[in-house]
Amino acid sequence: MTEALIEPAFRYDPFSPEAMRDPQSFYPTLREEHPAYFLAEYDAYAFTRFADVWNAFMDAEHFSEAEGQIFGRDALLVHHRGDPPAPQLDPCAMFNYLDPPVHGHFRRAMAPPFMKGAVGKLAPQITQLVRDQLDRLLPQGRFDLNCDFGSYVSVGSTALIMGIPLSDTAEIIDLVNRMVARSPVKSGPTAEGMMARDELLAFLQSVVARRRTGNSLDSHLIDALIHGEFVGRPLTDKEIAIDLLAILVGGTETVPKVFAGGLLELGRQPQALAEIRADLDRNAPIAFEEMLRFNAPAQWFGRTVKKPRELGGVSLEPGQRVILLIAAANRDPREFDEPDRFIWNRKARRMLSFGVGPHFCIGIHLARLEGQIMLREFLSAVDRFEIEPEAGNWAISEFQVGWTSLPIDIRPAA
């Protein structure tokens, strides 16, 4: 008698080598069959459907960020049913790790230079930044979309807000890339990554120290952190540097991956490229929105349950963690038609690439402006190009995936 083949049970672990290499391969099964997937080893639930992820992001009453937005595997192995840890205020944790109302105090103080109107005033400078870099790169005929172009523009744009000289851009890119790189066989920061983080923090502390003495470029952002009292006392230079680190790393890591991956998709669709080129001023912003949905590199953000809560058909208890898989939610067919297709002029009502709720990305307007200008200026300057993904590097990580390196060849006009 032939024994029946038994289909192995589905298993998902965001820290497994398989999920770190190819997380998207797990998401359809999770969304359709296990929308609230219990990770027993971590006493945590992973949510993949758009509505559940959206609702959790919006709910600061029941979910806390006191343990941070990204949980390391070692931290998840320590279970703590009951009251979750309180936000750390002395020394003060990164502003992203604070709950309302303290988090709101930080956001309101830091927000002015990131508001849409203020960011819009930077458009001429960012445009010139992009054009100058293209002028340097295009004559080479071949360069890297992430390392040579996207990262340079993202760090340079953030430097304009932080009051950091553009001459420091290359050093910052190197430190950020080393800091976030992951081992293909182990989750969490590497030893080299921790060293790079310490170097970057020391650099940012020096920026803050120079600003205190007036020996630096203007920065409303740093001034707001220096002169504000958010926890009943002034912040130290190191505490401010930690907040700046969150913004700098977030911008450096996301937009370049979005742009590189998005241009790769457009390179596979000549008709879409032609349609976008027909009116770049109008169409580049529309196309970049689809790049954000399709290629946003952050796979998930975490929360710790503060109060009992029903979500996705399961009961959550205080102390448990939730993993909100935004990359899966951004391809939920309940929210998007043909979600696995890159449709440049998609009319999406909403997406989760920047998060929502009290902790949504503070740099949302800057990131959008950078991407729109990069796409518009690149397609204006380049008629034909070929991208070589087989020569690129795809990040292996439990968190940020995407093209960390993606070579492109510039071809002569037909």
Secondary structure, DSSP 8 states (H G I E B T S, - for coil): -------------TTSHHHHH-GGGTHHHHHHH-SEEEEGGGTEEEE-SHHHHHHHHH-TTTEE-TT-SS--HHHHTS---SS-----BTTB--GGG--TTHHHHHHHHH-GGGSHHHHHTTHHHHHHHHHHHHHHHGGGSEEEIIIIIIHHHHHHHHHHHHT--GGGHHHHHHHHHHHH-EETTEEEE-HHHHHHHHHHHHHHHHHHHHHHTT-S---HHHHHHHH-BSSSSB--HHHHHHHHHHHHHHHHHHHHHHHHHHHHHHHT-HHHHHHHHTTHHHHHHHHHHHHHHHH--B--EEEEE-S-EEETTEEE-TT-EEEE-HHHHTT-TTTSSSTTS--TT---S---TT--GGGS-TTHHHHHHHHHHHHHHHHHH-SEEEE-GGGSEEE--SSB-EEEE-EEEEE---
